[in-house]
Amino acid sequence: MSVRTIVNVRERVMARNDDFAGTVRGRLTAARIPSLNLLSSPGAGKTALLEATLQRVGDTVRIAILTGDVQTQNDADRLAKHTDRLVQAVVTGGACHLDASQVLDGLEAVPLDDTDLLIVENVGNLVCPSHWDLGEDAKVVVMSTTEGEDKPLKYPAAFQRASVVVLNKVDLLPYVPYDAELAIHNALSVNPALQVFRTSARTGEGLDDWCAFLASLVAAVRASAPV
């Protein structure tokens, strides 16, 4: 009896994505632009966090933003109200994550010599986006106090691949049955190296530390890059 071997299509797609991610990373490195890939469940507040960030940093950190969503460009429209810079919307039409080719396409419209930081707001999903390299320097997972404290234990891959976790909506802690310390403990049990921020996009709590972190990323890249 003969055997027919089926090529693993997913492996080929991932390999092709990694090629695009390498090109993205090379271009950003050459332009001395750090980049972040924001992941979260739907409704954790990524867009609200970015709105508050844009309001706070102004032109001190020139941020280019690319947003991904399954349908609509609502998030991009919200963010565009807070910056004079182009905010790019990627409507995936059903795909549960962004891929590196979409980010590479987006870079064509980014004035790299007038940009300090690239932030990609990924599709709201903690499963698919965690496995796809977009050419970013770091993944950031945004949790919120309206979710379960066991989120890091249910979706460990996202937290294992992240460098930063943001606990958002901390202004709601007096009103919701949420144990912030347990949630952070769970995140650190999955990845002890995580840097943790606690924020409220509504009240501004923790945003100074978050924005200082973004500024430090830019300063570090500028300081380490060859003249």
Secondary structure by P-SEA (a helix, b strand, c coil): cbbbbbcaaaaaaaaaaaaaaaaaaaaaaaabbbbbbbbbcccccaaaaaaaaaaacccccbbbbbbbbcccaaaaaaaaaccccbbbbbbccccccccaaaaaaaacccccccccbbbbbccccccccccccccccbbbbbbccccccccccccaaaaaaccbbbbccccccccccccaaaaaaaaaaacccbbbbbbbcccccaaaaaaaaaaaaaaaaaaaccc
